Amino acid sequence: MMSKFDELINSETPVLMQISAEWFEPCKVMAPILKDVASKVGRNAKIIKVDIDKNPNAITMFNVESVPTLIIFKKGEIKWRQFGIIQAGPLVEALLFS
């Protein structure tokens, strides 16, 4: 799993990772927003979701203080990071211009 993840975040294509908890209301609110972002960026970016209940090590690995936490990776580097509910427009902008 980790090698595939490393391969994904080290690529030229930006990756938006949402670290969330399925039961937490703000994370549920982000689901349709991320679908909207995916439809707008198409193949220009990838979007992945990491559930902290299924992957508790993600909390320490990515220094998560609150969910949802959104992180954009490109070429293995964190280019952008924010937590809370974020609308599609700023996310698309951050993804395409990171």
C-alpha positions in Angstrom: 0.0 0.0 0.0 2.7 2.5 1.0 4.7 2.1 -2.2 1.6 2.7 -4.3 0.9 5.8 -2.2 4.5 7.1 -2.5 4.3 6.5 -6.3 1.0 8.5 -6.4 2.2 11.5 -4.4 5.6 11.6 -6.1 4.1 12.0 -9.6 3.8 15.2 -11.7 0.0 15.1 -11.3 -1.1 17.0 -8.2 -2.9 14.8 -5.6 -5.5 16.2 -3.2 -5.8 14.0 -0.1 -8.7 14.5 2.2 -8.0 13.0 5.7 -11.4 12.5 7.3 -13.7 10.5 9.5 -16.9 9.2 7.8 -19.0 9.8 10.9 -18.0 13.5 11.3 -20.5 15.9 9.8 -18.0 18.4 8.3 -16.3 15.4 6.5 -19.7 14.4 5.1 -20.2 18.0 3.8 -17.0 17.7 1.9 -18.1 14.6 -0.1 -20.2 16.5 -2.8 -17.6 19.3 -2.9 -14.9 16.8 -3.7 -17.1 15.3 -6.4 -17.5 18.8 -7.9 -13.7 19.4 -7.7 -13.1 16.0 -9.4 -15.5 16.9 -12.3 -13.8 20.2 -12.8 -10.1 19.1 -12.7 -10.7 15.8 -14.6 -7.3 14.1 -15.3 -5.3 17.1 -14.3 -5.3 16.0 -10.7 -6.2 13.0 -8.5 -8.3 13.0 -5.4 -7.9 10.5 -2.6 -9.7 10.1 0.7 -8.0 8.6 3.9 -10.3 7.6 6.7 -8.7 8.1 10.1 -10.7 5.2 11.6 -9.3 2.8 9.0 -5.8 4.4 8.9 -5.1 5.8 12.3 -1.4 6.2 11.5 -2.4 9.0 9.0 -3.0 11.3 12.0 0.6 11.3 13.1 2.1 10.8 9.7 0.5 14.0 8.3 0.3 15.9 11.6 -3.5 16.1 11.6 -5.0 18.3 14.2 -8.6 18.4 12.9 -10.7 16.7 10.2 -11.3 17.2 7.4 -7.7 18.1 6.6 -6.9 18.6 2.9 -3.3 18.3 1.6 -2.1 18.8 -2.0 1.0 16.9 -3.0 3.0 17.3 -6.1 6.4 15.6 -6.9 6.3 14.3 -3.3 6.1 17.7 -1.7 3.2 19.2 0.3 2.2 22.3 -1.8 -0.9 23.3 0.1 -2.7 22.3 3.3 -5.8 23.4 5.1 -8.4 22.0 7.4 -12.2 22.5 7.6 -14.8 22.8 4.9 -13.5 24.4 1.8 -15.6 25.2 -1.3 -14.8 23.7 -4.7 -13.5 27.0 -6.3 -10.5 27.5 -4.0 -9.7 23.8 -4.1 -9.7 23.7 -7.9 -7.5 26.7 -7.9 -5.1 25.3 -5.4 -4.9 22.0 -7.3 -4.4 23.5 -10.7 -1.9 26.1 -9.6 0.1 24.2 -7.1 
